[in-house]
Amino acid sequence: MKKSITSKEEASEKKFDLEERLIDYAVDVIRLVESLPDTKTANHLGGQLLRSGTSPSLNYGEARGAESKNDFVHKMKVCLKELRESHNCLKIINKGIISEKDELVARLITESNELISIFVKSINTALKKSS
């Protein structure tokens, strides 16, 4: 008999499934970028955010298949770099009032901050294990 999972348990499981979090983050970034107005500023920031905001999920897949600890750390650092870029871009969009989707922008800022923390911790743990 299949166990029924509550939405709270699903949210808890999802929170710890980093790959799914990164995919959800990328999808939300895409939704935000598609909603931005057609202005020079929004197009510029939207393009940057689209690249940096979808990159971590793709690079994390590469990190999971890393050939060595050094390769793993390198790929995780690429993810971290892209998340930091996305975080700053989102803050610019938020402060510049470039998007009307305030809730989505705020959620993405929070999520990017949490993901940054996860990646910093993971990289530090991997580096400690390799020494």
Secondary structure, 3 states (H helix, E strand, C coil): CCCCCCHHHHHHHHHHCHHHHHHHHHHHHHHHHHHCCCCHHHHHHHHHHHHHHHHHHHHHHHHHCCCCHHHHHHHHHHHHHHHHHHHHHHHHHHHCCCCCCHHHHHHHHHHHHHHHHHHHHHHHHHHHHHC
